[in-house]
Amino acid sequence: EVLETWRSVNAVCFDVDSTVCLDEGIDELADFCGAGQAVAEWTTKAMTGTVPFEEALAARISLIKPSLSQVEDCLEKRPPRISPGIADLIKTLKANNTEVFLVSGGFRQMIKPVAFDLGIPTENIIANQLLFGSSGEYAGFDPTEPTSRSGGKAVAVQQIRQDHGYNTLVMIGDGATDLEARQPGGADLFICYAGVQMREAVAAKADWTVFEFEELISELS
């Protein structure tokens, strides 16, 4: 039944950090800006679901306070590393006329280059927005984005489904927030990608756990 759903999928929503990319973007940015250790501890709390996501996001970003030029420098000096097999999987999905979305608790500014590399249109990115002042100084983040809150990925996925009227939608990710997207009106299937981070609690509740994207490609052809 899981395979049937996968083969008939109309839209796939991918998490970005530790799924499409090998890194956690916010940790990379923190490290680049000299706040690595403190921020990584908060990321762990956010991923395991021990603190509300919005609390962890606000805490991490206030430790970093990145300016626009720091974000741009970080992307240039440490371009996001794409997970092996993801480009082929997305190519295969597109060849099957399956729409691809990136749904992330990370920041749009850091995800855009990834989307560009994978041929995903920017309007298919649902992520948080860093705010900057007129001279590029850090000015917070947009709290109205659903992905800035716990349960936000579920809201974002429901919205995608509603807007486009997809019959079958699948969520692929590694974290607790990705698992939340599988609910009535949301994703029909949650596939846990454990190729970067194996989170036992998440994998235990997934419909399917894979360690390589090739496993997903081979079931489509």
C-alpha positions as CSV (number, residue, x, y, z in Angstrom):
1,E,0.0,0.0,0.0
2,V,2.9,2.4,0.9
3,L,4.5,1.6,-2.5
4,E,1.2,2.1,-4.3
5,T,0.8,5.6,-2.8
6,W,4.4,6.4,-3.6
7,R,4.0,5.4,-7.3
8,S,0.8,7.4,-7.7
9,V,2.2,10.6,-5.9
10,N,1.2,14.0,-7.4
11,A,3.4,16.1,-5.1
12,V,6.4,15.5,-2.9
13,C,7.4,17.9,-0.1
14,F,11.0,17.6,1.0
15,D,12.6,18.8,4.2
16,V,15.8,20.6,3.4
17,D,18.3,20.3,6.3
18,S,19.7,16.8,6.8
19,T,17.5,15.6,3.9
20,V,18.0,17.5,0.6
21,C,21.2,18.9,2.1
22,L,23.8,17.2,4.3
23,D,24.0,20.1,6.7
24,E,21.7,21.9,9.1
25,G,21.8,25.4,7.4
26,I,21.2,27.3,10.6
27,D,24.1,25.5,12.3
28,E,26.3,26.2,9.3
29,L,25.4,29.9,9.5
30,A,25.9,30.0,13.3
31,D,29.3,28.4,12.9
32,F,30.3,30.8,10.2
33,C,29.2,33.7,12.4
34,G,31.0,32.3,15.5
35,A,28.0,31.1,17.5
36,G,28.3,27.4,16.5
37,Q,28.3,25.5,19.7
38,A,25.5,27.3,21.5
39,V,23.2,27.1,18.4
40,A,23.9,23.4,17.7
41,E,22.6,22.6,21.2
42,W,19.3,24.4,20.4
43,T,19.0,22.6,17.1
44,T,19.2,19.2,18.8
45,K,16.4,20.3,21.2
46,A,14.3,21.5,18.2
47,M,14.8,18.2,16.3
48,T,14.0,15.9,19.1
49,G,10.9,18.0,19.9
50,T,11.9,18.7,23.5
51,V,11.2,22.4,23.2
52,P,8.6,24.2,21.0
53,F,10.1,24.9,17.5
54,E,9.4,28.6,17.7
55,E,11.3,28.9,20.9
56,A,14.3,27.1,19.5
57,L,14.2,29.2,16.3
58,A,14.0,32.5,18.2
59,A,16.8,31.5,20.6
60,R,19.1,30.4,17.8
61,I,18.6,33.3,15.5
62,S,19.1,35.8,18.4
63,L,22.4,34.1,19.1
64,I,23.5,34.6,15.5
65,K,22.0,37.9,14.5
66,P,23.3,37.5,10.9
67,S,23.5,40.5,8.6
68,L,22.6,40.2,5.0
69,S,26.3,40.3,4.0
70,Q,27.1,37.5,6.5
71,V,24.4,35.3,5.0
72,E,25.8,36.0,1.5
73,D,29.4,35.3,2.6
74,C,28.4,32.1,4.2
75,L,26.6,30.9,1.1
76,E,29.6,31.8,-1.0
77,K,32.3,30.3,1.2
78,R,30.3,27.3,2.4
79,P,27.8,26.4,-0.4
80,P,25.1,24.0,0.8
81,R,26.1,20.3,0.2
82,I,23.4,18.4,-1.7
83,S,22.7,14.9,-0.5
84,P,23.7,12.1,-2.9
85,G,20.9,10.9,-5.1
86,I,18.6,13.8,-4.4
87,A,19.1,15.4,-7.9
88,D,18.3,12.1,-9.6
89,L,15.2,11.6,-7.5
90,I,13.9,15.0,-8.2
91,K,14.6,14.5,-12.0
92,T,12.7,11.2,-11.9
93,L,9.7,12.8,-10.0
94,K,9.6,15.7,-12.5
95,A,9.7,13.2,-15.5
96,N,6.6,11.6,-13.9
97,N,4.9,15.0,-13.7
98,T,5.2,15.1,-9.9
99,E,5.4,18.5,-8.4
100,V,8.3,19.1,-5.9
101,F,8.2,21.5,-2.9
102,L,10.8,22.4,-0.3
103,V,9.3,22.8,3.1
104,S,11.8,24.0,5.7
105,G,12.2,25.4,9.2
106,G,15.3,27.0,7.8
107,F,15.7,30.3,6.0
108,R,14.5,31.1,2.4
109,Q,17.7,33.1,1.8
110,M,19.8,30.0,2.3
111,I,17.5,27.6,0.5
112,K,17.1,29.5,-2.8
113,P,20.5,28.4,-4.1
114,V,19.6,24.8,-3.4
115,A,16.3,25.1,-5.1
116,F,18.0,26.8,-8.1
117,D,20.6,23.9,-8.4
118,L,17.8,21.3,-8.3
119,G,15.5,23.2,-10.7
120,I,12.8,23.9,-8.2
121,P,10.9,27.2,-8.7
122,T,11.2,29.7,-5.8
123,E,7.4,29.7,-5.4
124,N,7.7,26.1,-4.4
125,I,9.8,27.0,-1.3
126,I,8.0,27.3,2.0
127,A,10.5,28.5,4.6
128,N,11.3,31.2,7.1
129,Q,12.2,34.6,6.1
130,L,15.1,36.5,7.7
131,L,14.5,40.3,7.9
132,F,17.1,43.0,7.3
133,G,17.2,46.7,7.8
134,S,17.9,49.2,5.1
135,S,21.6,48.8,5.3
136,G,21.5,45.0,5.6
137,E,21.6,44.7,9.3
138,Y,19.8,41.9,11.1
139,A,16.2,42.8,11.9
140,G,14.6,39.5,13.1
141,F,12.5,36.9,11.2
142,D,9.0,36.9,9.9
143,P,6.8,35.3,12.6
144,T,3.8,34.9,10.3
145,E,5.5,32.1,8.3
146,P,3.9,28.8,9.3
147,T,7.3,27.0,9.4
148,S,8.4,29.3,12.2
149,R,6.2,27.4,14.7
150,S,5.7,23.9,16.0
151,G,3.2,22.1,13.8
152,G,4.0,24.6,11.0
153,K,5.1,22.0,8.5
154,A,1.7,20.3,8.8
155,V,0.0,23.7,8.2
156,A,2.2,24.4,5.2
157,V,1.6,21.0,3.6
158,Q,-2.1,21.3,4.1
159,Q,-2.0,24.7,2.4
160,I,-0.1,23.2,-0.5
161,R,-2.6,20.5,-0.9
162,Q,-5.6,22.9,-0.7
163,D,-4.1,25.4,-3.1
164,H,-3.3,22.8,-5.8
165,G,-5.9,20.1,-5.1
166,Y,-3.4,17.2,-5.1
167,N,-4.8,13.7,-4.7
168,T,-1.7,12.1,-3.3
169,L,1.0,14.0,-1.4
170,V,4.1,12.6,0.3
171,M,6.4,14.2,2.9
172,I,10.1,13.2,3.1
173,G,12.3,14.3,5.9
174,D,14.4,13.4,9.0
175,G,12.8,15.3,11.9
176,A,9.9,15.4,14.3
177,T,8.4,18.4,12.4
178,D,8.4,16.4,9.2
179,L,6.5,13.6,10.8
180,E,3.8,16.0,12.0
181,A,3.0,16.7,8.3
182,R,1.4,13.3,8.0
183,Q,-2.2,13.8,9.1
184,P,-5.7,14.1,7.5
185,G,-5.6,16.9,4.9
186,G,-1.8,16.8,5.0
187,A,0.6,14.2,3.7
188,D,-0.7,10.7,2.9
189,L,2.7,9.2,3.6
190,F,5.7,10.1,5.6
191,I,9.0,8.7,4.4
192,C,11.8,9.1,6.9
193,Y,15.2,9.8,5.2
194,A,17.8,8.5,7.6
195,G,20.9,8.9,5.3
196,V,22.2,11.9,7.2
197,Q,20.6,11.6,10.7
198,M,19.0,8.5,12.1
199,R,16.4,9.6,14.6
200,E,14.9,6.5,16.1
201,A,11.8,8.2,17.4
202,V,11.0,9.6,14.0
203,A,11.8,6.4,12.1
204,A,9.6,4.3,14.4
205,K,6.6,6.3,13.4
206,A,7.4,6.6,9.7
207,D,5.5,4.7,7.0
208,W,8.8,3.9,5.3
209,T,12.4,4.6,6.3
210,V,15.1,4.8,3.6
211,F,18.9,5.4,3.9
212,E,19.4,6.2,0.2
213,F,17.3,8.1,-2.2
214,E,18.1,5.4,-4.8
215,E,15.6,3.2,-2.9
216,L,12.9,5.7,-3.7
217,I,14.0,6.1,-7.4
218,S,14.0,2.3,-8.0
219,E,10.4,2.0,-6.8
220,L,9.2,4.7,-9.2
221,S,10.6,3.1,-12.4
